[in-house]
Amino acid sequence: MAATPKGPQKVRIDYNIDKPTYDDFVRMCSKKGYVPTVVVERLMKKYVEQSGQL
């Protein structure tokens, strides 16, 4: 019996940034109507699609 390949797995990324930078990012996202996690996920997807180039 052949094994089926696993689907993509999610990974939690922990990172440290200063509070004012984080607050500015969240404020900018909320003004534009975006969710911060979605913005980060889309940037990571773009990074992967372009082989490590932003």
N, C-alpha and C positions, 0 to 999 in steps of 0.2 A: 504494500500500500504506500503510495507516494505522499510525502508531506507537502502541504500547501504552504507557500511563503507567507510569512507574517506581514500584516499591514504596518503602516507607519506608526511609530510609538511617540507619545508625547513626553517631553522632557521639561522639567521645571528648571528655570535658570535663576539663580540667585546672584544679584549684583549689588554693589554698593555705589550710590551716588549721593551727592550732598542734597540736603533738604530743599534749599531754594531752587535748584535745578529741577528736581522732581516736581515741586509745586508749580513751577512755570510750565513744565511739560503737561501736567494734568490740566491746568487752567487753559492752555492753548487747545488741548484736545476737546475740552468741554465747550469752548467757544465755537469750535468748528462742528460740534456734534459727533465727535468720534469717541470711541472707547479706547483708553490707553493700551490695553492688552491687544486689541485688534491692530492698532498701529504698529506695535512691536512685532506681532506675528507676520504682518504683511511685509515689513522691512526684512525680517529673517527669510521669508519666502523669496523675496526679490534677490537677496544676497545669495541664496542657494542656487536659484535659477541662473544667476550670472557668474557662477563659479567663483564666488568670493570677491566680486567687484560690486561696489555700490555706485 
